[in-house]
Amino acid sequence: MTDPNAICPPPADGRAWVEVDADALRANAASLAAKAGTGVALVPMVKADGYGLGAVEVARSLAPLKPWKLGVAAVAEGTALRRAGIAAPIFVASPALPSEIGVAVASGFELAITDLDQLRGIRELRAARSGGGAGKHGADRGPPVRVHLEIDTGMGRAGFDWRRASTWAPEVAGLLGRGRSADGAEPTLVLEGIFSHLHSADESEPSIREQRMRLESALARLAPRRPAAVHLLNSAGVLRAPDLAADAIRPGIFLYGGRPASDLELPRPVATVKARVAHVKEAGPGDTVGYGATYTARRHERWATLAIGYGDGLPRRLGDRGWAVLGGRPAPLIGRTSMDVTVVRVDAAQEVRRGDVATVIGPGGDEGLALHEVATLADTIPYEILTGLSPRLPRIWKGVPID
Ligand SMILES: *Cc1c(COP(=O)(O)O)cnc(C)c1O
């Protein structure tokens, strides 16, 4: 295996980049797993390219924790992991499109079953594949499709309605159970999991309990033939109600250094965004900067133009609001953030040179605005900041195990 850190060029001459700390990622995952308790399986959500940081490196970094599955949203995300040599089971948590199901089944990915139509479609496709030829002996059937039944307990975007379990449960049980053929071959479908997704875990604990109760009430109707693992909690869910973890947890944002809510504990920072000074300017009274000339110097000032902008994923809303750290000191962002550059004001007595490195999203404290602080200043959430970091920024990983 090649050194994954070699995937990205070292930042020595880069304009801007993201430094990612695999040890912190692992520590955050281990801390959530510990809260959930022993015997609870870990399903790290690595969708959206590992929340923007690199799903392959995330998978490699978390391998020592032996995740039960890796959670993705799109079948293509699973394919990318396989191509990179990641062998862990892949769970596609969002409803797969008809156009994706063939590849998912052929790749052995586990699918979320979100309605009857989809369940029938997967069954038919799987049956067609295993029919004919040596199928009579089960030799070319291949492994069954492992599925996770999604129960909608209030999120409303996908899944079987928990209130109507008595209407869908018999048919679902029938479709799942009718898999075992007369020759005793493996079933076509295997119910691997039953899950639901929390809608307000970031806000309150009672909503989590309510959704868990709704899930239980649907489970009671289902009475599956073989035991399936029940999973419900996202990051905020684990932090607020670890006792409701059931069989597995599906954390995302906390692993990546994002705090899901302001009253919850901070994870260890994982990603730091840095940019080089591309230009230094001595500004005089009346000089303006950026589109709309929203900032005017009142006296002699020193400005540094950083080689990062909203085209890199630095939120445009940070302009005139945020601050970077340059030479160990805070440097306020002045004027509107452009697509490719952002201007900061440095202390007029401070020596700044082209090529110096500034921290624009930092670990917090004196070392630069933390991810949640950037999100607040930009009127958004850490999830959007991380997944918005553009491909123009190399991800520089440290501490990824080399296998
Ligand atoms: C994204 C996602 C998660 C992870 O949520 P976080 O808030 O990032 O912890 C869990 N489950 C499902 C189904 C998801 O789509």
The ligand as an ORCA input file, in Angstrom:
! r2SCAN-3c Opt
* xyz 0 1
  C     -25.887     11.736      7.835
  C     -26.601     10.690      8.571
  C     -26.209     10.333      9.873
  C     -25.129     11.083     10.642
  O     -25.649     12.259     11.217
  P     -24.703     13.262     12.055
  O     -25.641     14.303     12.536
  O     -23.705     13.792     11.091
  O     -24.084     12.481     13.139
  C     -26.836      9.251     10.453
  N     -27.820      8.575      9.809
  C     -28.231      8.900      8.573
  C     -29.310      8.117      7.937
  C     -27.647      9.968      7.914
  O     -28.073     10.295      6.705
*
